[in-house]
């Protein structure tokens, strides 16, 4: 039986506490000959200034990254205020510790003297110890923790993040099976284009009725994709004038997969009318939402424990899914020209739902121009 790795414990934290204790004892030992009061004053001043200074350095570090975030407001944040809030967010322990340290530093300055000057007069070696202790303590309480910090970690994970993982699963577990013509030895199976041609022949459709013979994958920025795309195919000022309706599906694809015999894969065909032009005939398209994002949407809605964490980084996860899926398709000779990904904002600046049919028609017009 394969032994699974155990969950990591608190050994690192205990070692960090031991290191901080050694540094604090070292601080006290420097002045143990000058009396208890002087020793306590030095240790308190050093601890407060060390933590306060490290906190200021964290603020400066976050300011540098905020400057970069302000260049990408439109794609990541509702406004500049929201970006600043996520950049300067501290966890509760860090906020309390930094506040207490600042209060102590101010009191020492008022009652005694400038605490930085006070520490420096004790010599350079003893002056360095408080800052080392403050740095170690900041790591213990995870002072660097913030929404922005986690977002930067997600970007640096090199396709090991949640969004990229969903993209790889989606491609190798679904798209690679339904898009290209199957390998020899899979009787009755067809690629997406052959199944579209079969659909056109069966319904006697002209080539102009099915202008783009690809699978359109919809990736809404806010994740929501309804069961029937007709629900999101109206303009906000006319919610009953639908632009899309489901036609029949393409013929099903049956493949043996992971112990399941004849697993069924199917794709839906939609008819789209351009209501602005009052066209007599619809345009046909194979379209669907990205199912992993629908699952992600359900996790956010139904799992209270993880909903806040995922919602804070929702846009980063969706963006990683989209970019990774694009890269995978671009590198795939078999699937590159069989799929069209549409990443779109599903609400406008007034938070009104957009018409997905318009977006699809715009992409079709661009591809056929």
Residue, then its C-alpha position, 0 to 999 in steps of 0.5 A: x500500500x502506498x504511503x501518503x505524505x503526512x500533513x506538515x506540522x508546526x516544527x518550523x514555527x517552533x524553531x522560529x520561536x526558538x530563534x526569536x527567543x535566542x535573539x531576545x535573550x542575546x539582547x538582554x545579555x548585552x546589558x545584564x550588567x547595567x541593571x534590570x531596568x535598563x535591560x528591560x527598557x532595551x529589550x522592549x525598545x529593540x523589540x518594538x522598533x524591530x517589528x515597527x521597522x519591518x512593518x514599514x519595509x513591508x508597506x514600502x515593498x507593497x507600494x512598489x507592487x501597487x505601482x505595477x498594479x495601477x497599470x492594470x486596473x481595468x483587467x484586475x480591479x474595479x477601481x484604484x481604491x480596491x487595488x490599494x486595499x488589497x495591496x495594504x491589507x494585513x492579517x489581524x495579528x500583524x495589524x495588532x502587533x504593528x499598532x502596539x509596536x508603533x504606540x510603544x515607539x512613540x511613547x519611548x520617543x516622548x518619555x525618553x528619546x528617539x528610540x533609533x538613536x537610543x539603540x544606535x548608542x548601544x553599538x552596531x552589533x546590539x543595534x542589529x539584533x532587534x531588526x533580526x528578531x523583528x524580521x523573524x517575528x514578521x515571518x512567524x506571524x506571516x506579515x507579508x500575507x495579503x490578497x496581492x501577495x497571494x495573487x503574485x504567488x499564483x502568477x509565479x507558480x508556473x502552471x501549477x496553480x488552480x486555474x492552469x490545472x483546470x485548463x490542462x484537465x479540460x483539454x486532455x480530459x475533454x477537448x482533445x477527445x472531441x475536437x480532432x479526428x480520432x486515432x485509427x481503431x476508434x470505429x464510428x468516432x468523428x472529429x468536430x468538423x466532420x460531425x458539423x458537416x454531418x449536421x449540415x447535410x442532415x438539415x440541408x444547411x448552406x455553407x453560409x448558415x454555418x460560417x465557422x466550423x469550430x467549437x466556441x468556448x465561452x469564458x465569462x469573467x464572472x464565471x456564470x454560464x446558464x444551462x441554456x445560452x438562450x438565457x444570456x442572449x438578450x439586451x438589457x433593455x429588452x429581456x424578452x427578445x432572445x437572439x439565440x436558441x438551442x438547435x439539435x446537438x451534433x451526433x454523440x461521440x462514444x469513447x472508452x475512458x478510464x474504465x467507463x465503456x462507451x462514455x458519451x460526449x456531445x456538443x450543442x448547436x445554437x441558432x443565432x438571429x441578429x435582431x439589429x439587422x432583422x435577418x431572415x435566416x439564423x447563423x448556426x454555431x457550436x458553443x458551450x461554456x467551459x465546464x471547469x469554470x461552472x464547477x468553480x462557480x459552484x464551489x464559490x457558491x456552495x462551499x462557505x469555507x473556501x468561497x471567500x478565498x476563491x472569490x478574492x482570487x477569482x479573476x486571477x484563477x480565471x485569467x490563468x485558466x484562459x491563458x493556459x488553455x490558449x497556450x495549450x491549444x496554440x501548441x497542439x497541431x491537432x486542435x489549434x484550428x478547431x476551437x475558438x475561445x471567447x473570454x469576455x466581461x459578462x456584465x457592463x460598467x453598470x453591472x447589466x448582463x451583456x448579450x452573449x449572442x452579440x459577442x459570438x456574432x462579432x467573433x464570427x464576423x472577425x473570423x470570416x472577414 
